[in-house]
Structures are given as structure tokens and as C-alpha cells.
Amino acid sequence: MPHPEALIRYNDAQPGAADRIIKMAEKEQGHRHFVEKLIGSANIIAEYFGLALAAALFGGIAYLGFQLIQKGYPATGVTALTGAILGPLVTFLSERRKPSN
């Protein structure tokens, strides 16, 4: 926004210019608020999608581990189950240790 004295000069040069400049600033602020709200919603959706994907991956690997054990491959099955359990656990613990901004 220009200084009020500058708005007066704009209005002197072109009648109604100050009002148009103020309306333009209000419209820009409204747009900026809309975009920030949209970005916030997109971040929330992305976070939940990531959690769902991680849960599906965990479930798939755990299922694979159980199937391998049942098919007679206990070492491979236990390795898959251990990876399914330790992967999210290590990620969770490392995220808790990060300093917050």
C-alpha cells in the first residue's frame, strides 16, 4: 500500500485512483489468504495420505512375512516381519528426536 500522501497525489492525478488502489490491495490480500488456506489443506491431505501409504506398506510386508513363514521360509519371513516392525519404529523415534523449529 502506498503512503496516504501518495494516495492523495494519485487521486489528484486521476480521480478515483486511490479507491482503485485500495480495492486492488484488498483483492490481493483476499487471494493470498485463499492460497495460504489451500496450501494448508493440501499439506494436511498429503500427511494423511503418507500415513495411509505407510500403514498399507507395513501391512503388506507383515502379511508377506507371515506367508513366508507358513510356506516354510522362517528366516526370510522373520526378516520381513522384523523390517516391518523396525522400519516405522526407527522412523518414529528419529522424528521425535528432531528439534522443533
ABEGO torsion letter per residue (X at the ends): XBBAAAAAAAAAABBGAAAAAAAAAAAAAAAAAAAAAAAAAAAAAAAAAAAAAAAAAAAAAAAAAAAAAAAGBAAAAAAAAAAAAAAAAAAAAAAAABBBX
